[in-house]
Amino acid sequence: MIKSIITGFILSFIILLVCTIAKLNSEPIFFIVFIVLVVLAIVISGFAVSGDRMRANMATESKEDKKWRVTNSINLMLIATPVLAGLIIIHYLI
């Protein structure tokens, strides 16, 4: 859990560093990275499927698969949190 948040801070720092060196506007890059991370978390969690498909997935998956799915979805959302914080800070500072 802490590793995911630290990974998010490192990712935000790398984005900011690359955008500064390349003299790019970092706000759209932060936004795109945030959206990609959230969509990836939604896809992995299975949240975007219909109720019938979710019920079928729950009935056929093992406990290890469910644990992997939930853990990785939470980790991706935790990685996206510092990216969102960076986006908000950059949006209101610039």
Residue pairs with C-beta under 8 A, 6 or more apart in sequence:
1 74
1 75
1 78
4 74
4 75
4 76
4 78
4 79
5 78
5 79
5 81
5 82
7 79
8 78
8 79
8 80
8 81
8 82
8 83
9 82
11 33
11 79
11 82
11 83
12 30
12 82
12 83
12 85
12 86
15 26
15 29
15 30
15 33
15 83
15 86
16 26
16 86
16 90
18 24
19 25
19 26
19 29
20 26
26 90
27 87
27 90
27 91
27 94
30 83
30 86
30 87
30 90
31 87
33 83
34 80
34 83
34 84
34 87
37 76
37 77
37 79
37 80
37 83
38 76
38 77
38 80
40 76
41 72
41 73
41 74
41 76
41 77
41 80
42 48
42 73
44 69
44 72
44 73
44 76
45 69
45 70
45 73
46 53
46 54
46 57
46 69
47 73
49 57
58 66
61 69
